[in-house]
Amino acid sequence: MPRGDKSSYTGKQKRQAEHIEQSYRDRGVSKATAERRAWATVNKLDGGGKKSGSGRRKAGSGGSNA
C-alpha cells in the first residue's frame, strides 16, 4: 500500500476528515495543510486506519503507566 493511501479508512473516518479539513479551510489554512492536519486528527482519535483487528483507541490509553 503506497504512502498516503486512504483505502484502510472507513467511510466515517473519511467524512470526519472532510469536516475537519473544511473547518481548517474556513479559518484560512491552506488546502494542503488543512488536509494534513485533518488526517492527523483522525489518526489521533482512532489510532489510524481501521484495518482488520484494530479498533478505536480506548480512553485514557497512550501514556506510560510506570
Buried (B, 14 or more C-beta within 10 A) or exposed (E): EEEEEEEEBEEEBEEBBEEBBEBBBEEEBEEEEBBBBBBEBBBEEBBBBBEEEEEEEEEEEEEEEE
